Amino acid sequence: MKIDIITVVPDLLNGPFSHSILKRAQEKELLQVNVINLRDYTTYARAQVDDYPFGGGAGMVIMIEPLVNALEQLQQQTTYDDVIFLTPDGNTFNQKMANQLSLKKNLLFICGHYKGIDQRFRDHFVTQEISIGDYVLSGGELAAAVLTDAIGRLIPGVLNDETSALTDSFQDNLLAPPVYTRPENFKGWSVPPVLLSGNHQRIEDWRHEQAVSRTKERRPDLLTD
Ligand code: 6GU
């Protein structure tokens, strides 16, 4: 899978994909992430990519021309399954969307900044609009990093048995059960004995019960929809 990310702040996306699971996914060539600086595609002087909103008001708006310019140049190399605009007024991202997007071949993420991007780009080129939650970030970059991580780790072959996504929270609408490791006893706090029993069926049953009770307590909404 390839994920291209258009941004006016490429430096914000330097770190997140260079470590751990996403690093390995790229080394294995299961995932390619390209960060594209919108300023390289401007048609205006001094690499200007934004301007004042028509009608007045606070904040700047990213212009349609550099966006279309960048998109058209990228489309000469790549056919995108989706052009996704990261925006707080988009559909709230969840595990089901991550699962669906992990099956695509090429994705383009557009990061807004300032007051957003010209609505005409959204109307004519964007195929999905996604938010990562009900709060406002300074731009879409951190949201793009969140999506890339959530999607990238689901690409077949990226995770191994140790890191398997099958036991993740949300994968079956349940939160994950508690986990323990050495030592068996720390200052009198001991590990639930069932986990030391060697009885795999009992362990699996216990984990399921724990997942259900944790979900009932913390996220009852997950059990109803
Ligand atoms: Cl995708 N962008 C911005 N700027 N803020 C957000 C968001 C996205 N998702 C939640 N808040």
Residues whose N, C-alpha, C, O or C-beta is under 5 A from the ligand:
A	BS01	6GU	L86 T87 P88 I130 S131 I132 G133 Y135 V136 L137 S138 G139 G140 A143
